Amino acid sequence: MSDTAVETKKSLVPKWEQLARDEVRASIRKFTKPLQDLVKRDANEGDTRLLVTDMLCYGLGYDKFDDLTTEYAVRGEFADYGVRIDKQLVAFIEVKRATQKLHARHLRQVETYAVKEGLEWIILTNGQVWQAYHVQAATGQKVATHLAFEVDLLSDETPTRKTEALFHLHRSAMKKGLIDALWRRKAATSAPAMAAILLSPPVLDAARKEIRRSSGYNPDLDELARIVRAEVLKAELFI
């Protein structure tokens, strides 16, 4: 992309968004070496938290005193960080030591905290890898927690791709609900959602008409649904 094209694209972006992206991009550059050092010496969780706090404040736009609460109390237990925007609690952050591989099992306790507080977002990080999880806890249904995105700040991905992902955790982006919009797009095109669409009556009817047009055979809709379930889609999509 030419410099002129880049400048044109930038001019179409709201000023607040460009400033936020610039902050994120600059912080990724700034903290790459400290992150590498933490990983090299297998830093403990406390040292990792110090770096995470700096990233939240200097790269993601949060105020250390107004927006962040460490050891956030939830009914006698504690989340590593509670994140507030305009005094409204919006997310919990769970921090692991720099070399700890992140896993969904690390979410279980903080997931409980999120449900108790009515939050939809959990951020899991070891400083290097940042994962954002969406929590859905509808009344009478099992809690559903899904990965919205993941970014590895020490990976070979381009700075632009890293910035694009981490930008969704910037205070300004969270306040504007961009991470919620990202999740809605991902959920709408997820494998289970697409499976449901393929098995919906209008789509099956359109498939039947196309089969009839191309072959002269007019299949039954229930038979088409059986074939799609058994031979086209993965069984785990229906669990």
Backbone as CSV, one residue per row, in Angstrom:
resi,resn,N_x,N_y,N_z,CA_x,CA_y,CA_z,C_x,C_y,C_z
1,MET,0.852,-1.191,0.000,0.000,0.000,0.000,0.891,1.246,0.000
2,SER,0.582,2.196,-0.887,1.390,3.410,-0.984,1.169,4.307,0.226
3,ASP,2.105,5.255,0.440,1.980,6.192,1.553,0.702,7.016,1.431
4,THR,0.364,7.379,0.174,-0.851,8.163,-0.056,-2.088,7.368,0.338
5,ALA,-2.100,6.085,-0.016,-3.243,5.230,0.320,-3.366,5.066,1.825
6,VAL,-2.220,4.912,2.507,-2.231,4.774,3.960,-2.790,6.029,4.602
7,GLU,-2.350,7.195,4.122,-2.829,8.455,4.682,-4.318,8.640,4.429
8,THR,-4.781,8.216,3.235,-6.205,8.319,2.917,-7.030,7.457,3.856
9,LYS,-6.534,6.213,4.096,-7.232,5.307,4.994,-7.288,5.885,6.401
10,LYS,-6.183,6.455,6.857,-6.130,7.050,8.187,-7.131,8.197,8.318
11,SER,-7.272,8.973,7.248,-8.151,10.140,7.307,-9.613,9.742,7.459
12,LEU,-9.959,8.481,7.106,-11.330,8.003,7.216,-11.642,7.469,8.617
13,VAL,-10.607,7.302,9.424,-10.769,6.769,10.772,-11.009,7.911,11.752
14,PRO,-11.969,7.775,12.681,-12.195,8.822,13.685,-10.901,9.130,14.441
15,LYS,-10.751,10.378,14.843,-9.511,10.795,15.493,-9.234,9.986,16.748
16,TRP,-10.267,9.751,17.563,-10.063,8.997,18.807,-9.536,7.601,18.519
17,GLU,-10.061,6.993,17.432,-9.643,5.636,17.090,-8.200,5.607,16.616
18,GLN,-7.822,6.587,15.800,-6.443,6.636,15.327,-5.470,6.846,16.484
19,LEU,-5.849,7.712,17.420,-5.005,7.949,18.587,-4.863,6.672,19.416
20,ALA,-5.959,5.955,19.580,-5.925,4.716,20.355,-5.050,3.675,19.669
21,ARG,-5.199,3.540,18.363,-4.378,2.577,17.625,-2.897,2.948,17.707
22,ASP,-2.612,4.241,17.618,-1.225,4.689,17.715,-0.645,4.350,19.091
23,GLU,-1.447,4.521,20.138,-0.995,4.180,21.490,-0.692,2.686,21.598
24,VAL,-1.576,1.875,21.058,-1.385,0.425,21.108,-0.129,0.022,20.346
25,ARG,0.029,0.570,19.147,1.188,0.241,18.318,2.488,0.633,19.020
26,ALA,2.508,1.830,19.619,3.704,2.303,20.308,4.014,1.440,21.525
27,SER,2.968,0.993,22.227,3.195,0.182,23.422,3.745,-1.199,23.063
28,ILE,3.293,-1.748,21.942,3.819,-3.046,21.513,5.318,-2.935,21.258
29,ARG,5.728,-1.850,20.614,7.165,-1.629,20.395,7.891,-1.448,21.726
30,LYS,7.308,-0.650,22.605,7.957,-0.304,23.874,8.146,-1.510,24.778
31,PHE,7.169,-2.393,24.807,7.207,-3.483,25.773,7.740,-4.803,25.209
32,THR,8.120,-4.825,23.953,8.644,-6.067,23.371,9.891,-6.550,24.102
33,LYS,10.855,-5.663,24.312,12.100,-6.061,24.987,11.845,-6.456,26.444
34,PRO,11.113,-5.675,27.249,10.799,-6.114,28.612,10.075,-7.458,28.654
35,LEU,9.162,-7.702,27.686,8.465,-8.984,27.627,9.447,-10.113,27.354
36,GLN,10.331,-9.903,26.421,11.336,-10.919,26.109,12.190,-11.225,27.332
37,ASP,12.533,-10.197,28.088,13.333,-10.388,29.301,12.567,-11.188,30.355
38,LEU,11.272,-10.882,30.512,10.451,-11.625,31.479,10.405,-13.108,31.121
39,VAL,10.210,-13.386,29.842,10.132,-14.779,29.382,11.477,-15.472,29.579
40,LYS,12.551,-14.776,29.254,13.892,-15.366,29.346,14.231,-15.783,30.771
41,ARG,13.837,-14.973,31.753,14.173,-15.302,33.144,13.015,-15.984,33.874
42,ASP,11.988,-16.389,33.128,10.843,-17.084,33.718,10.310,-16.304,34.919
43,ALA,9.981,-15.042,34.677,9.544,-14.149,35.746,8.289,-14.674,36.438
44,ASN,8.182,-14.364,37.716,7.027,-14.835,38.473,5.785,-14.007,38.141
45,GLU,4.659,-14.412,38.724,3.388,-13.757,38.403,3.370,-12.300,38.852
46,GLY,4.014,-12.022,39.998,4.042,-10.647,40.497,4.752,-9.707,39.546
47,ASP,5.910,-10.128,39.018,6.642,-9.295,38.064,5.854,-9.149,36.766
48,THR,5.182,-10.204,36.357,4.359,-10.140,35.146,3.223,-9.134,35.328
49,ARG,2.645,-9.103,36.522,1.559,-8.153,36.786,2.046,-6.706,36.673
50,LEU,3.266,-6.448,37.118,3.792,-5.087,37.005,3.818,-4.647,35.549
51,LEU,4.290,-5.537,34.669,4.346,-5.186,33.251,2.943,-5.051,32.667
52,VAL,2.034,-5.951,33.059,0.659,-5.882,32.564,0.016,-4.560,32.970
53,THR,0.269,-4.128,34.204,-0.276,-2.842,34.657,0.236,-1.704,33.798
54,ASP,1.535,-1.716,33.490,2.102,-0.668,32.640,1.481,-0.683,31.251
55,MET,1.264,-1.865,30.715,0.650,-1.961,29.389,-0.784,-1.436,29.415
56,LEU,-1.517,-1.781,30.468,-2.895,-1.306,30.578,-2.952,0.214,30.648
57,CYS,-1.986,0.805,31.353,-2.008,2.255,31.557,-1.408,3.020,30.386
58,TYR,-0.239,2.599,29.917,0.469,3.367,28.891,0.137,2.942,27.462
59,GLY,-0.389,1.727,27.317,-0.709,1.263,25.970,-2.181,1.163,25.671
60,LEU,-2.977,0.913,26.725,-4.397,0.674,26.507,-5.291,1.749,27.118
61,GLY,-4.682,2.803,27.638,-5.443,4.000,28.002,-6.178,3.995,29.326
62,TYR,-5.889,3.025,30.215,-6.600,2.973,31.490,-5.879,3.803,32.550
63,ASP,-6.659,4.435,33.406,-6.108,5.180,34.526,-5.911,4.204,35.697
64,LYS,-4.706,4.190,36.234,-4.351,3.229,37.274,-5.269,3.327,38.491
65,PHE,-5.725,4.527,38.786,-6.515,4.729,40.000,-8.019,4.730,39.748
66,ASP,-8.449,5.280,38.622,-9.887,5.367,38.341,-10.450,4.116,37.670
67,ASP,-9.633,3.450,36.860,-10.149,2.372,36.018,-9.763,0.967,36.461
68,LEU,-8.724,0.828,37.261,-8.215,-0.494,37.610,-8.258,-0.729,39.116
69,THR,-8.687,-1.926,39.482,-8.658,-2.348,40.883,-7.964,-3.696,40.951
70,THR,-6.804,-3.759,41.628,-6.126,-5.044,41.792,-6.761,-5.796,42.955
71,GLU,-6.694,-7.151,42.861,-7.299,-7.995,43.896,-8.754,-7.582,44.153
72,TYR,-9.508,-7.532,43.057,-10.915,-7.123,43.142,-11.712,-8.170,43.923
73,ALA,-12.333,-7.750,45.012,-13.046,-8.678,45.895,-14.400,-9.072,45.318
74,VAL,-14.632,-10.388,45.245,-15.921,-10.922,44.797,-16.368,-11.960,45.823
75,ARG,-17.186,-11.524,46.737,-17.761,-12.410,47.746,-16.689,-13.241,48.461
76,GLY,-15.683,-12.558,48.969,-14.661,-13.221,49.764,-13.499,-13.782,48.979
77,GLU,-13.576,-13.735,47.633,-12.462,-14.180,46.788,-11.992,-12.986,45.954
78,PHE,-10.931,-13.203,45.172,-10.325,-12.056,44.513,-9.957,-12.341,43.056
79,ALA,-10.349,-11.415,42.170,-9.892,-11.419,40.782,-8.640,-10.556,40.704
80,ASP,-7.723,-10.884,39.805,-6.455,-10.135,39.721,-6.704,-8.651,39.472
81,TYR,-7.565,-8.354,38.508,-7.922,-6.961,38.209,-9.409,-6.869,37.921
82,GLY,-10.015,-5.798,38.408,-11.325,-5.404,37.941,-11.130,-4.179,37.072
83,VAL,-11.794,-4.123,35.924,-11.646,-2.998,34.996,-12.950,-2.206,34.958
84,ARG,-12.835,-0.910,35.227,-14.007,-0.029,35.181,-13.844,1.004,34.071
85,ILE,-14.966,1.358,33.475,-15.012,2.472,32.532,-16.148,3.379,32.991
86,ASP,-15.813,4.618,33.288,-16.797,5.557,33.831,-17.512,4.968,35.044
87,LYS,-16.700,4.370,35.918,-17.156,3.797,37.198,-17.977,2.524,37.045
88,GLN,-18.148,2.048,35.818,-18.923,0.839,35.570,-17.970,-0.337,35.368
89,LEU,-18.114,-1.387,36.176,-17.274,-2.573,36.039,-17.602,-3.272,34.718
90,VAL,-16.573,-3.526,33.881,-16.825,-4.103,32.558,-16.090,-5.414,32.317
91,ALA,-15.027,-5.697,33.076,-14.250,-6.907,32.795,-13.388,-7.276,33.994
92,PHE,-13.000,-8.558,34.025,-11.982,-9.023,34.948,-10.764,-9.446,34.142
93,ILE,-9.590,-9.264,34.729,-8.349,-9.702,34.085,-7.668,-10.714,34.989
94,GLU,-7.285,-11.837,34.416,-6.541,-12.869,35.125,-5.131,-12.916,34.541
95,VAL,-4.119,-12.821,35.412,-2.724,-12.773,34.970,-1.985,-14.035,35.407
96,LYS,-1.251,-14.633,34.496,-0.374,-15.759,34.787,1.067,-15.333,34.565
97,ARG,1.997,-16.102,35.095,3.399,-15.721,34.943,3.808,-15.769,33.472
98,ALA,4.883,-15.107,33.149,5.264,-14.853,31.756,5.393,-16.104,30.893
99,THR,5.871,-17.208,31.461,6.074,-18.413,30.648,4.933,-19.416,30.795
100,GLN,3.894,-19.057,31.530,2.762,-19.963,31.725,1.923,-20.035,30.457
101,LYS,1.706,-21.241,29.967,0.835,-21.410,28.808,-0.604,-21.139,29.239
102,LEU,-1.276,-20.283,28.522,-2.656,-19.962,28.866,-3.584,-21.087,28.421
103,HIS,-4.552,-21.374,29.263,-5.485,-22.458,28.960,-6.865,-22.077,29.473
104,ALA,-7.864,-22.608,28.837,-9.247,-22.295,29.225,-9.511,-22.648,30.688
105,ARG,-8.798,-23.648,31.230,-9.039,-24.024,32.627,-8.665,-22.897,33.587
106,HIS,-7.776,-21.988,33.145,-7.411,-20.849,33.988,-8.580,-19.887,34.182
107,LEU,-9.602,-20.054,33.360,-10.732,-19.128,33.406,-11.791,-19.518,34.419
108,ARG,-11.776,-20.772,34.865,-12.921,-21.287,35.612,-13.276,-20.439,36.828
109,GLN,-12.275,-20.095,37.641,-12.575,-19.333,38.841,-13.029,-17.917,38.509
110,VAL,-12.284,-17.256,37.614,-12.646,-15.878,37.274,-13.953,-15.847,36.475
111,GLU,-14.256,-16.934,35.789,-15.547,-17.033,35.102,-16.678,-16.967,36.120
112,THR,-16.493,-17.647,37.246,-17.492,-17.604,38.320,-17.665,-16.184,38.833
113,TYR,-16.535,-15.482,38.981,-16.608,-14.085,39.427,-17.410,-13.242,38.435
114,ALA,-17.126,-13.453,37.138,-17.805,-12.667,36.100,-19.309,-12.898,36.134
115,VAL,-19.710,-14.149,36.310,-21.139,-14.461,36.361,-21.775,-13.793,37.572
116,LYS,-21.101,-13.853,38.716,-21.641,-13.242,39.933,-21.823,-11.730,39.771
117,GLU,-20.905,-11.101,39.025,-20.955,-9.645,38.852,-21.712,-9.228,37.595
118,GLY,-22.187,-10.206,36.821,-22.941,-9.894,35.612,-22.085,-9.334,34.490
119,LEU,-20.812,-9.758,34.414,-19.901,-9.251,33.383,-19.865,-10.180,32.171
120,GLU,-19.592,-9.597,31.013,-19.521,-10.385,29.782,-18.088,-10.631,29.318
121,TRP,-17.100,-9.984,29.966,-15.748,-10.068,29.437,-14.715,-10.471,30.485
122,ILE,-13.862,-11.420,30.073,-12.710,-11.854,30.856,-11.482,-11.747,29.960
123,ILE,-10.421,-11.185,30.495,-9.160,-11.087,29.760,-8.137,-11.947,30.489
124,LEU,-7.534,-12.859,29.759,-6.510,-13.747,30.303,-5.188,-13.418,29.624
125,THR,-4.127,-13.200,30.426,-2.846,-12.818,29.824,-1.666,-13.278,30.665
126,ASN,-0.549,-13.496,29.986,0.736,-13.693,30.659,1.697,-12.579,30.240
127,GLY,1.127,-11.487,29.762,1.924,-10.364,29.275,2.231,-10.481,27.804
128,GLN,2.608,-11.664,27.383,2.937,-11.910,25.977,1.675,-12.212,25.167
129,VAL,0.889,-13.147,25.646,-0.349,-13.535,24.964,-1.526,-12.905,25.698
130,TRP,-2.411,-12.294,24.911,-3.626,-11.689,25.465,-4.824,-12.380,24.828
131,GLN,-5.714,-12.888,25.669,-6.923,-13.545,25.194,-8.143,-12.837,25.782
132,ALA,-9.134,-12.602,24.962,-10.393,-12.005,25.429,-11.498,-13.038,25.276
133,TYR,-12.202,-13.305,26.365,-13.277,-14.289,26.377,-14.617,-13.614,26.650
134,HIS,-15.616,-14.046,25.903,-16.974,-13.551,26.118,-17.727,-14.548,26.986
135,VAL,-18.398,-14.037,28.008,-19.154,-14.874,28.943,-20.641,-14.603,28.767
136,GLN,-21.393,-15.666,28.557,-22.848,-15.540,28.432,-23.490,-16.428,29.487
137,ALA,-24.299,-15.835,30.340,-24.925,-16.573,31.440,-26.420,-16.293,31.461
138,ALA,-27.130,-16.873,30.509,-28.579,-16.690,30.439,-29.251,-17.486,31.554
139,THR,-30.317,-16.958,32.103,-31.045,-17.608,33.194,-31.512,-19.005,32.780
140,GLY,-31.193,-19.977,33.611,-31.631,-21.342,33.349,-30.776,-22.099,32.358
141,GLN,-29.714,-21.466,31.847,-28.839,-22.130,30.873,-27.424,-22.239,31.416
142,LYS,-26.668,-23.180,30.863,-25.280,-23.367,31.251,-24.455,-22.164,30.807
143,VAL,-23.505,-21.751,31.652,-22.631,-20.631,31.306,-21.819,-20.993,30.062
144,ALA,-21.786,-20.078,29.095,-21.033,-20.294,27.853,-19.919,-19.260,27.766
145,THR,-18.672,-19.723,27.761,-17.521,-18.836,27.676,-16.725,-19.189,26.428
146,HIS,-16.552,-18.202,25.543,-15.897,-18.455,24.261,-14.802,-17.431,23.993
147,LEU,-13.733,-17.895,23.344,-12.632,-17.009,22.973,-13.070,-16.077,21.855
148,ALA,-12.948,-14.777,22.103,-13.289,-13.787,21.082,-12.082,-13.509,20.186
149,PHE,-10.913,-13.353,20.793,-9.684,-13.203,20.003,-8.470,-13.454,20.881
150,GLU,-7.348,-13.685,20.229,-6.070,-13.905,20.907,-4.976,-13.211,20.113
151,VAL,-4.030,-12.609,20.818,-2.885,-11.996,20.147,-1.623,-12.299,20.945
152,ASP,-0.575,-12.693,20.235,0.732,-12.978,20.833,1.672,-11.843,20.448
153,LEU,2.073,-11.036,21.417,2.867,-9.853,21.129,4.303,-10.169,20.735
154,LEU,4.744,-11.396,20.956,6.101,-11.785,20.562,6.104,-12.725,19.361
155,SER,4.969,-12.869,18.712,4.884,-13.751,17.543,5.448,-13.056,16.313
156,ASP,5.464,-13.787,15.198,5.969,-13.246,13.933,4.906,-12.463,13.170
157,GLU,3.721,-12.347,13.734,2.683,-11.563,13.067,3.136,-10.122,12.904
158,THR,2.580,-9.446,11.921,2.967,-8.058,11.669,2.480,-7.155,12.795
159,PRO,3.179,-6.031,13.026,2.715,-5.066,14.034,1.283,-4.601,13.777
160,THR,0.916,-4.496,12.513,-0.446,-4.065,12.179,-1.484,-5.051,12.680
161,ARG,-1.244,-6.345,12.477,-2.192,-7.366,12.929,-2.271,-7.403,14.457
162,LYS,-1.124,-7.276,15.106,-1.120,-7.255,16.577,-1.892,-6.049,17.091
163,THR,-1.653,-4.913,16.471,-2.345,-3.687,16.871,-3.843,-3.820,16.667
164,GLU,-4.246,-4.382,15.546,-5.665,-4.530,15.220,-6.382,-5.356,16.290
165,ALA,-5.733,-6.419,16.751,-6.357,-7.268,17.771,-6.372,-6.582,19.134
166,LEU,-5.197,-6.130,19.593,-5.095,-5.560,20.935,-5.889,-4.265,21.073
167,PHE,-6.099,-3.569,19.966,-6.872,-2.328,19.973,-8.240,-2.513,20.611
168,HIS,-8.840,-3.691,20.463,-10.177,-3.926,21.001,-10.213,-3.882,22.529
169,LEU,-9.029,-3.981,23.164,-8.972,-3.894,24.619,-8.633,-2.488,25.097
170,HIS,-8.372,-1.578,24.176,-8.089,-0.202,24.570,-9.337,0.388,25.237
171,ARG,-9.128,1.217,26.228,-10.253,1.800,26.965,-11.258,2.471,26.026
172,SER,-10.767,3.228,25.053,-11.665,3.942,24.137,-12.503,2.980,23.311
173,ALA,-11.886,1.891,22.860,-12.600,0.902,22.058,-13.619,0.152,22.916
174,MET,-13.231,-0.183,24.153,-14.166,-0.855,25.061,-15.357,0.050,25.356
175,LYS,-15.079,1.331,25.571,-16.158,2.277,25.871,-17.128,2.402,24.702
176,LYS,-16.609,2.327,23.490,-17.457,2.436,22.298,-18.159,1.117,21.948
177,GLY,-17.827,0.051,22.697,-18.477,-1.230,22.436,-17.945,-1.969,21.227
178,LEU,-16.726,-1.651,20.780,-16.202,-2.307,19.584,-15.905,-3.781,19.817
179,ILE,-15.533,-4.136,21.043,-15.278,-5.548,21.316,-16.588,-6.333,21.297
180,ASP,-17.683,-5.699,21.685,-18.992,-6.355,21.620,-19.406,-6.576,20.166
181,ALA,-19.128,-5.575,19.326,-19.448,-5.712,17.894,-18.606,-6.812,17.263
182,LEU,-17.330,-6.889,17.670,-16.448,-7.949,17.176,-17.014,-9.311,17.544
183,TRP,-17.458,-9.446,18.797,-17.999,-10.722,19.240,-19.278,-11.085,18.490
184,ARG,-20.150,-10.117,18.266,-21.387,-10.402,17.539,-21.087,-10.911,16.135
185,ARG,-20.091,-10.307,15.479,-19.715,-10.765,14.132,-19.178,-12.192,14.177
186,LYS,-18.329,-12.460,15.166,-17.735,-13.799,15.260,-18.794,-14.842,15.585
187,ALA,-19.689,-14.511,16.534,-20.736,-15.461,16.928,-21.688,-15.738,15.767
188,ALA,-21.987,-14.708,14.997,-22.946,-14.856,13.883,-22.408,-15.750,12.784
189,THR,-21.075,-15.839,12.662,-20.471,-16.646,11.596,-19.705,-17.842,12.159
190,SER,-19.981,-18.191,13.411,-19.323,-19.344,14.024,-19.812,-20.632,13.360
191,ALA,-19.076,-21.714,13.564,-19.449,-22.988,12.956,-20.843,-23.444,13.388
192,PRO,-21.184,-23.398,14.682,-22.539,-23.801,15.057,-23.621,-22.915,14.441
193,ALA,-23.353,-21.601,14.370,-24.338,-20.695,13.773,-24.529,-20.994,12.294
194,MET,-23.420,-21.256,11.596,-23.523,-21.589,10.175,-24.212,-22.933,9.968
195,ALA,-23.963,-23.867,10.883,-24.631,-25.171,10.794,-26.137,-25.004,10.924
196,ALA,-26.558,-24.156,11.861,-27.990,-23.910,12.050,-28.604,-23.283,10.807
197,ILE,-27.853,-22.393,10.167,-28.356,-21.749,8.941,-28.512,-22.776,7.820
198,LEU,-27.510,-23.644,7.680,-27.576,-24.658,6.623,-28.751,-25.620,6.813
199,LEU,-29.143,-25.804,8.082,-30.249,-26.723,8.367,-31.597,-26.017,8.490
200,SER,-31.621,-24.726,8.252,-32.879,-23.985,8.349,-33.763,-24.297,7.141
201,PRO,-35.074,-24.273,7.308,-36.005,-24.604,6.205,-35.767,-23.800,4.925
202,PRO,-35.536,-22.475,4.985,-35.336,-21.737,3.724,-34.104,-22.212,2.947
203,VAL,-33.010,-22.513,3.670,-31.791,-22.951,2.988,-31.965,-24.363,2.437
204,LEU,-32.570,-25.228,3.225,-32.813,-26.591,2.733,-33.742,-26.574,1.526
205,ASP,-34.729,-25.696,1.550,-35.656,-25.605,0.413,-34.933,-25.087,-0.829
206,ALA,-34.030,-24.105,-0.625,-33.259,-23.600,-1.770,-32.359,-24.698,-2.326
207,ALA,-31.774,-25.523,-1.449,-30.928,-26.628,-1.898,-31.740,-27.657,-2.676
208,ARG,-32.964,-27.937,-2.184,-33.823,-28.891,-2.881,-34.162,-28.402,-4.291
209,LYS,-34.464,-27.110,-4.398,-34.793,-26.561,-5.724,-33.614,-26.657,-6.669
210,GLU,-32.406,-26.409,-6.152,-31.213,-26.490,-6.999,-30.944,-27.931,-7.423
211,ILE,-31.155,-28.876,-6.488,-30.982,-30.292,-6.835,-31.993,-30.709,-7.897
212,ARG,-33.223,-30.242,-7.726,-34.281,-30.574,-8.686,-33.969,-29.958,-10.051
213,ARG,-33.458,-28.715,-10.052,-33.132,-28.044,-11.312,-32.004,-28.745,-12.048
214,SER,-30.980,-29.160,-11.290,-29.793,-29.726,-11.924,-29.897,-31.214,-12.233
215,SER,-30.765,-31.935,-11.479,-30.798,-33.394,-11.663,-32.182,-33.954,-11.956
216,GLY,-33.218,-33.174,-11.693,-34.572,-33.685,-11.872,-35.084,-34.423,-10.647
217,TYR,-34.203,-34.664,-9.678,-34.603,-35.359,-8.456,-35.119,-34.350,-7.445
218,ASN,-36.264,-34.659,-6.830,-36.885,-33.748,-5.874,-36.836,-34.381,-4.473
219,PRO,-35.755,-34.136,-3.718,-35.599,-34.810,-2.418,-36.538,-34.245,-1.353
220,ASP,-36.781,-35.064,-0.341,-37.569,-34.642,0.816,-36.698,-33.765,1.714
221,LEU,-37.282,-32.721,2.318,-36.492,-31.814,3.164,-35.894,-32.532,4.368
222,ASP,-36.646,-33.453,4.959,-36.111,-34.200,6.103,-34.918,-35.053,5.687
223,GLU,-34.975,-35.610,4.502,-33.855,-36.414,4.007,-32.639,-35.536,3.759
224,LEU,-32.852,-34.342,3.207,-31.741,-33.411,3.001,-31.101,-33.031,4.333
225,ALA,-31.932,-32.769,5.324,-31.409,-32.409,6.642,-30.594,-33.552,7.223
226,ARG,-31.054,-34.785,7.040,-30.315,-35.948,7.544,-28.950,-36.061,6.877
227,ILE,-28.916,-35.834,5.557,-27.654,-35.926,4.824,-26.681,-34.846,5.278
228,VAL,-27.197,-33.625,5.436,-26.339,-32.526,5.884,-25.760,-32.832,7.260
229,ARG,-26.609,-33.312,8.162,-26.151,-33.632,9.512,-25.124,-34.765,9.515
230,ALA,-25.415,-35.812,8.765,-24.593,-37.022,8.831,-23.336,-36.962,7.972
231,GLU,-23.386,-36.261,6.850,-22.299,-36.364,5.893,-21.603,-35.045,5.559
232,VAL,-22.229,-33.918,5.886,-21.648,-32.636,5.519,-21.032,-31.914,6.723
233,LEU,-21.750,-31.914,7.836,-21.317,-31.174,9.012,-20.673,-32.083,10.048
234,LYS,-19.850,-31.510,10.919,-19.212,-32.255,11.991,-20.206,-32.504,13.116
235,ALA,-20.146,-33.696,13.671,-21.099,-34.068,14.711,-21.012,-33.152,15.928
236,GLU,-19.793,-32.674,16.266,-19.640,-31.871,17.479,-20.350,-30.533,17.394
237,LEU,-20.757,-30.110,16.197,-21.478,-28.859,16.060,-22.880,-28.935,16.654
238,PHE,-23.368,-30.143,16.903,-24.723,-30.288,17.410,-24.752,-30.617,18.901
239,ILE,-23.568,-30.633,19.530,-23.498,-30.952,20.966,-23.862,-29.709,21.772
